[in-house]
Amino acid sequence: MSPKIRSSLATWAGFAAMCLGMFMAILDVQIVATSLPDIQGALDIPPEQMSWVQTAYLIAEVIAIPLTGLLMRALSMRWLFVIATSVFTIASIGCAASQGFNSLIAWRVLQGFAGGTLIPAVFAAVFLLFPVHRQGLATTLAGVVAVLAPTVGPIIGGWITSNYSWHWLFLVNVVPGILAVVIAAWLVPAAQTQLGQIRRVDWLSLLGMALALATLEIALKEAPSRGWLSPLVVGLLAVSVASGVGFVRRSLQHTSPVVALRSFNDRRFTIACILSFVLGIGLFGSVYLMPVFLAFVRDHTALEIGTIMLVTGVAQLVIAPIAVALEKRVSARVLTALGFAFFAIGLGMSMFQTPRTDYDQMFWPQVVRGLAIMFCLLPPTRMALGHLADAQVPDASGVFNLMRNLGGAIGLALIDTVIYARGPVHAADLTARLASGDAGAASFIGIPASLLTGGAPSPAQQAMLAPLLEKASLTMAINDAWMMMAAVTALALICIPFAQQRAVPQNAME
């Protein structure tokens, strides 16, 4: 075996280890979400504080993602991954050993910050480690891992919850984490560290970026329940905007910015970031809405929900080799347009659910979305990063992946707002339709038309109808959220023709 082949195989093995670390970081968010009630009961956490177990992780993650470029320049790709994965693994052990709310939150912040650097590091590695003719396969591998983790998360979390204690939600990261660290330290190509990059950091700019992202994340968390015009939300958004403006101004003026924003001068990169933002809305939103519907309307367990949602993951795996082949033969703009068009259709197919919708009715919408997601992620990634100079890729990858997470955060806030606002409206409308003898309303809710009285329901009937009416109105509100996501995804098609095409990437490796 020639040294060149050994080197190639070693690089692929190191890259696979990086993908494993990224998979665990993304999976952690989903499997913890499925078992928050178990953690709450075990640690005696007040219900109003429980959401911070997830929010603390997400705030730290969203701050870390754009810092990946700086950290990669300072530590090198190999040692950034090794250190971040080691910290993530140690923090996972700390989470499992927590005896109360404060210690758990502290470990979750550390875990989120370490995990946040892994996603952009992996996507940067695609364009820094591989020649052009191998980048399609590498992007597909990274893309499958990135979108498969949220899909299989519910079934893994449900299985752990059903068979083991909540501690294993975190301890499940330990063995894969150690394995990824050992392989990456051995096989990921080495590069010289530049620790002087840290000393030259503009700390005021860093503070501004962290404050902008943290306050935005908290505002988005609180807005659906408190209202977008509540003093707290308005104040947080004002701080976020002011801090963000200050961060951008200092980044453009400083000779060694925390995050290099010059990639936005490139039209293709900017449009790819817009597409990444929109994908985040649909990707995070669909993974959120399905468990909400299946848990609160269909009364499924976490394990049952995970089993139903596996359809999307299987569809992604089936289309992956086809995506690799098409990436070599079809332009990124065409594949992206097809991906977003079919993803919008898949989202729209779910806007016709009834309280009796289950696996059979959810099958084809999941298949369409699963097949489309790969073309919403892979070609835009090449569009964003494939033509940039090597020195630009780490920062650009951080920003590109940040846009997807911000899209997800804003999308979830909008979805919750739709559900909070539209649920009571649909309940009142259904009640009025029942009072008028509307057989269609009775059929949707799931009651025999013979029970219609042609007048307002009696107190006894209201008590009987209340659970059915609540599930029916929640279903209609969820359908409204599906429609909103489908419309936003379809609108993204408008910007794709403006992404200029280049035949040969600047950083082509022969």
Sequence and secondary structure as in RCSB ss.txt:
>XXXX:A:sequence
MSPKIRSSLATWAGFAAMCLGMFMAILDVQIVATSLPDIQGALDIPPEQMSWVQTAYLIAEVIAIPLTGLLMRAL
SMRWLFVIATSVFTIASIGCAASQGFNSLIAWRVLQGFAGGTLIPAVFAAVFLLFPVHRQGLATTLAGVVAVLAP
TVGPIIGGWITSNYSWHWLFLVNVVPGILAVVIAAWLVPAAQTQLGQIRRVDWLSLLGMALALATLEIALKEAPS
RGWLSPLVVGLLAVSVASGVGFVRRSLQHTSPVVALRSFNDRRFTIACILSFVLGIGLFGSVYLMPVFLAFVRDH
TALEIGTIMLVTGVAQLVIAPIAVALEKRVSARVLTALGFAFFAIGLGMSMFQTPRTDYDQMFWPQVVRGLAIMF
CLLPPTRMALGHLADAQVPDASGVFNLMRNLGGAIGLALIDTVIYARGPVHAADLTARLASGDAGAASFIGIPAS
LLTGGAPSPAQQAMLAPLLEKASLTMAINDAWMMMAAVTALALICIPFAQQRAVPQNAME
>XXXX:A:secstr
  HHHHHHHHHHHHHHHHHHHHHHHHHHHHHHHTTHHHHHHHHT  GGGTTHHHHHHHHHHHHHHHHHHHHHHHH
HHHHHHHHHHHHHHHHHHHHHH  SHHHHHHHHHHHHHHHHTHHHHHHHHHHHHS HHHHHHHHHHHHHHHHHHH
HHHHHHHHHHHHHS TTHHHHTTHHHHHHHHHHHHHHS      THHHHT  HHHHHHHHHHHHHHHHHHHHHHH
H TTSHHHHHHHHHHHHHHHHHHHHHHH SS SS  GGGGSHHHHHHHHHHHHHHHHHHHHHHHHHHHHHHTS  
 HHHHHHHHHHHHHHHHHHHHHHHHHHHHS HHHHHHHHHHHHHHHHHHGGG  TT  HHHHHHHHHHHHHHHHH
HHHHHHHHHHTTS GGGHHHHHHHHHHHHHHHHHHHHHHHHHHHHHHHHHHHHHHHHHHHTT HHHHHHHT  GG
G  SS   HHHHHHHHHHHHHHHHHHHHHHHHHHHHHHHHHGGGGGGGS   SS TT   
